[in-house]
């Protein structure tokens, strides 16, 4: 059968023109739907971000839905500390070059001690040995001083005798000169020589007498100085030996400090070596404790001296103690990013006592919301 004029027979298996048009129209509709869905998703995300940002702004409707007490409560973080404490350091050794001290006895950390109780004892063998050596040297020098004084007394008596003999010889020579007219010329000259010799001898003895006394006194004084110095060293060694035993200055609890020892940080133990002057433990009075906190400028506006608070220890959730604001640093410390932003330190006293309450514990301080409301947000 022949096809109509102006038309061509379709190839075998070819789709009709109208079906192709319908397929293209369907794909276009699907693309529009996908774009619309993507636009809706983007709009939903932007709305969520806007609502989340708005909820974080202070004074919004969401923040106003909080309970009033929760808004007014101010929580501060700090560290507990003892109001009264005594630091114990390794003793400084006088008149000796000591590199380190060895601990022979040490009380356990957390032990309750009374005033006068033994805390630590160091090895005192070096000080005892030095004391014995210096005591022996001091005794030897003291004996030399005694011998020097006795020898000087004997020499003085001997010199005084020589002077007395020279004076007698001079007097005898003068008597001989009085009868020179009766003597021969040779005897007269000999008598004159004896007189001159007696005068010279007496003058020399008198002159050397004072010099000998000064020399002897100087020699004795040198021995006395050496003896006194040795005695001072001996007393230093005795005092150092007494310092090897340290007792508690107050009633309290023993707390060890973390120090650098043997190439690492740690607490001291029996047998460890500590350099002189290093504070390695402290005795704290646990009945008087406080919390030291840091404040920013915004928190400072809602605080005043005498304000009540509650102290929570992070290590013990069930322990809550009453507290009170005692002091606020009036100057503050400049911030890292701007000198206009300052950080202030404050101290809260802790009323009451608990055996678990120790220094250097992390604590949270909740300021009384009623006190904040009563203060009107102003710092006094």
C-alpha positions in Angstrom: 0.0 0.0 0.0 1.4 3.4 -0.9 2.0 6.2 1.7 0.3 9.5 1.5 2.0 12.3 -0.4 4.7 14.3 1.6 5.2 11.5 4.2 7.9 9.1 4.5 7.7 5.6 5.8 9.1 5.2 9.4 12.1 3.2 9.8 11.7 -0.2 11.3 11.4 0.1 15.1 11.4 4.0 15.2 9.2 5.7 17.9 6.4 8.1 16.8 7.1 11.9 17.1 4.4 12.5 19.6 5.8 9.9 22.0 9.2 11.6 22.0 7.7 15.0 22.8 5.8 13.5 25.7 9.1 12.0 27.1 10.9 15.3 26.9 8.1 17.1 28.6 8.1 14.5 31.5 11.8 15.0 32.1 11.4 18.8 32.3 8.7 18.4 34.8 10.9 16.1 37.0 13.7 18.7 36.9 11.4 21.5 38.0 10.2 19.3 40.9 13.8 18.5 41.9 14.9 22.2 41.9 11.8 23.1 44.0 12.6 20.4 46.5 16.2 21.6 46.8 15.0 25.2 47.3 12.7 24.0 50.1 15.5 22.1 51.8 17.8 25.2 51.7 15.1 27.4 53.0 14.5 24.9 55.9 18.2 24.9 56.8 18.4 28.7 56.7 15.3 28.9 59.0 16.8 26.4 61.4 20.1 28.4 61.5 18.2 31.6 62.1 16.1 30.2 64.9 19.2 28.6 66.6 21.1 31.9 66.4 18.1 33.8 67.7 17.8 31.4 70.6 21.4 32.1 71.7 20.9 35.9 71.9 20.3 37.1 75.5 16.9 38.4 76.2 15.1 36.3 73.6 11.9 34.6 74.3 13.6 31.2 74.7 16.0 32.5 77.4 13.1 34.2 79.2 11.5 30.8 79.6 14.2 29.7 82.1 13.3 29.6 85.7 14.1 32.9 87.5 16.4 31.2 90.0 18.5 29.5 87.3 19.1 32.9 85.6 20.3 34.6 88.8 22.6 31.8 90.0 26.2 32.6 89.3 28.7 29.6 89.3 32.4 30.3 89.7 35.3 27.9 89.5 38.2 27.9 91.8 40.7 26.0 93.9 40.6 25.3 97.7 43.4 26.7 99.9 44.2 26.7 103.6 44.0 30.1 105.3 46.8 29.1 107.7 49.6 26.9 106.5 53.4 26.5 107.1 55.7 25.5 104.3 58.5 23.1 105.3 61.7 23.3 103.3 65.0 21.3 103.4 67.3 23.1 105.8 70.0 25.4 104.6 73.4 24.1 105.8 75.6 26.8 107.3 79.4 26.9 106.7 79.2 23.8 104.5 79.0 23.1 100.8 76.2 20.4 100.6 74.7 19.4 97.4 71.7 17.4 98.7 70.2 16.0 101.9 69.0 12.4 102.3 65.6 11.8 104.0 65.8 9.0 106.6 62.4 9.4 108.2 59.3 11.0 106.8 55.7 11.2 108.0 53.0 10.0 105.6 51.0 12.4 103.6 47.6 13.3 105.1 48.8 12.5 108.6 47.3 14.7 111.3 50.1 16.2 113.5 50.3 18.3 116.6 52.7 21.2 117.1 56.1 19.7 117.9 55.5 16.3 116.2 58.4 15.0 114.1 57.8 15.6 110.4 61.0 14.6 108.6 64.6 13.7 109.6 67.6 13.9 107.3 70.9 12.0 107.4 73.1 13.8 109.9 76.2 11.7 109.6 78.1 14.4 107.7 77.2 17.1 110.2 78.1 14.8 113.2 81.4 13.9 111.6 82.2 17.6 110.9 81.2 18.5 114.5 83.6 15.9 115.9 86.4 17.0 113.6 86.0 20.6 114.4 85.7 19.9 118.1 89.0 18.1 118.0 90.7 20.9 116.1 89.3 23.5 118.5 90.6 21.6 121.5 94.0 21.3 119.9 94.1 25.0 119.1 93.0 25.9 122.6 95.8 23.8 124.0 98.2 25.6 121.7 96.9 28.9 123.1 97.4 27.8 126.6 100.9 26.6 125.9 101.7 29.8 124.1 100.5 31.9 127.0 102.6 29.8 129.4 105.6 30.0 127.2 105.2 33.8 126.9 105.0 34.1 130.7 108.2 32.2 131.0 110.0 34.2 128.4 108.7 37.4 130.0 110.1 36.4 133.4 113.4 35.5 131.7 113.6 38.8 129.9 112.8 40.7 133.1 115.5 38.8 134.9 118.0 39.7 132.1 117.0 43.4 132.4 117.4 43.2 136.1 120.9 41.7 135.7 121.8 44.4 133.1 120.7 47.1 135.5 122.8 45.6 138.3 125.8 45.4 135.9 125.3 49.0 135.0 125.2 50.1 138.6 128.4 48.1 139.3 130.1 49.7 136.3 129.1 53.2 137.6 130.6 52.4 141.0 133.8 51.4 139.3 133.9 54.6 137.4 133.6 56.6 140.7 137.1 55.3 141.7 138.6 55.8 138.3 141.1 58.3 139.8 142.6 55.5 141.9 142.9 53.1 139.0 145.6 52.9 136.5 145.1 54.2 133.0 144.4 50.7 131.6 142.0 49.8 134.4 140.3 53.2 133.9 139.8 52.5 130.2 138.5 49.0 131.0 136.1 50.4 133.5 134.8 52.9 130.9 134.3 50.1 128.4 132.4 48.1 131.0 130.1 51.0 131.7 129.4 51.6 128.0 128.7 48.0 127.4 126.4 47.8 130.4 124.4 50.8 129.1 124.1 49.3 125.6 123.1 45.9 126.9 120.4 47.4 129.2 119.1 49.6 126.4 119.0 46.7 124.0 117.2 44.4 126.5 114.6 47.1 127.2 114.0 47.7 123.5 113.7 44.0 122.6 111.6 43.3 125.6 108.6 45.2 124.1 109.2 43.8 120.7 109.2 40.2 122.1 106.0 40.9 124.0 104.2 42.2 120.9 105.4 39.3 118.8 104.3 36.8 121.5 100.9 38.4 121.9 100.4 38.4 118.1 101.3 34.7 117.9 98.9 33.9 120.7 96.2 36.0 119.1 96.5 34.1 115.8 96.0 30.9 117.6 93.0 32.3 119.4 91.5 33.5 116.1 92.0 30.0 114.6 90.5 28.4 117.7 87.5 30.7 117.7 86.8 30.1 114.0 87.1 26.4 114.5 84.6 26.7 117.4 82.2 28.7 115.3 82.4 26.0 112.6 81.9 23.4 115.3 78.8 25.2 116.5 77.5 25.5 113.0 77.9 21.8 112.6 76.1 21.2 115.8 73.2 23.6 114.7 73.1 21.8 111.3 72.8 18.5 113.0 69.9 19.8 115.0 68.3 21.1 111.8 68.3 17.6 110.3 65.2 17.0 112.5 62.2 19.1 111.5 59.1 19.3 113.7 55.6 20.6 113.0 55.2 24.4 113.8 51.4 24.1 114.0 48.6 21.6 114.4 47.3 20.4 111.1 47.5 17.9 108.2 50.7 17.1 106.3 50.4 17.8 102.5 53.3 16.9 100.2 54.4 19.3 97.4 55.2 18.1 93.9 58.9 18.9 93.3 61.5 18.0 90.7 63.5 15.0 91.8 65.6 12.5 89.9 64.7 13.8 86.5 60.9 13.9 87.0 58.1 15.6 89.1 56.8 13.8 92.1 56.4 13.7 95.9 59.4 12.9 98.2 59.8 9.5 99.9 62.2 8.1 102.4 65.6 7.7 100.9 65.1 10.6 98.4 67.6 13.4 98.2 66.4 17.0 98.4 68.4 20.1 97.8 68.7 22.6 100.7 66.0 25.4 100.6 63.5 23.4 98.5 59.9 23.4 100.1 58.8 19.8 99.8 55.8 19.7 102.1 53.5 21.9 104.1 51.3 21.6 107.2 47.9 23.1 106.7 45.1 23.8 109.1 42.0 22.1 107.6 39.6 23.9 110.0 40.1 27.2 108.2 39.7 26.8 104.4 38.9 29.2 101.5 38.3 29.1 97.8 40.2 31.3 95.4 38.3 32.0 92.1 38.7 34.1 89.0 36.1 36.6 87.9 35.5 38.4 84.6 34.1 41.9 84.4 30.5 40.7 83.8 30.5 38.5 86.9 32.0 41.2 89.0 28.9 43.4 88.7 26.8 40.9 90.6 29.1 40.4 93.6 29.7 42.3 96.9 31.6 41.6 100.1 29.7 39.4 102.5 27.6 37.7 99.9 26.6 34.2 100.7 27.4 31.2 98.6 27.5 27.4 98.4 30.8 25.6 97.8 30.8 22.3 95.9 33.8 20.0 95.5 34.2 18.4 92.1 35.7 15.3 93.7 32.7 14.8 96.0 29.3 15.6 94.6 27.5 15.0 97.8 29.7 17.6 99.8 28.2 21.1 99.9 29.5 23.7 102.4 28.3 27.3 103.0 30.6 30.1 102.1 30.9 33.8 102.0 32.7 36.3 99.8 35.5 37.8 101.8 37.6 39.9 99.3 37.9 40.9 95.6 41.0 42.1 93.9 40.3 45.8 93.1 42.9 46.0 90.3 42.5 42.9 88.2 44.7 41.5 85.4 44.6 42.7 81.8 43.2 40.1 79.3 45.2 38.4 76.6 43.4 40.1 73.7 42.4 43.5 75.1 43.7 45.5 78.0 40.1 46.8 78.5 38.9 43.3 79.5 40.2 42.4 83.0 40.1 39.3 85.2 39.7 39.7 88.9 40.5 37.3 91.7 38.1 36.7 94.7 38.3 34.8 97.9 35.3 32.9 99.4 35.6 31.6 103.0 34.3 28.2 103.8 32.1 27.8 106.9 32.3 24.3 108.4 34.7 21.5 108.1 34.8 18.0 106.5 37.6 15.4 106.6 37.5 15.3 102.8 38.1 19.1 102.5 41.8 19.5 101.5 43.9 22.2 99.8 44.3 22.3 96.0 40.9 20.7 95.2 38.8 21.9 92.3 35.7 23.6 93.6 32.6 25.3 92.2 31.0 28.3 94.1 27.3 29.0 93.6 26.6 32.6 94.7 23.3 33.0 96.5 20.7 34.2 94.0 18.7 36.0 96.7 21.8 37.9 97.6 22.3 38.9 94.0 18.8 40.2 93.7 19.1 42.1 97.0 22.4 43.7 95.9 20.8 45.1 92.7 23.8 43.9 90.7 26.1 46.5 92.1 29.6 45.8 93.7 30.3 47.5 96.9 
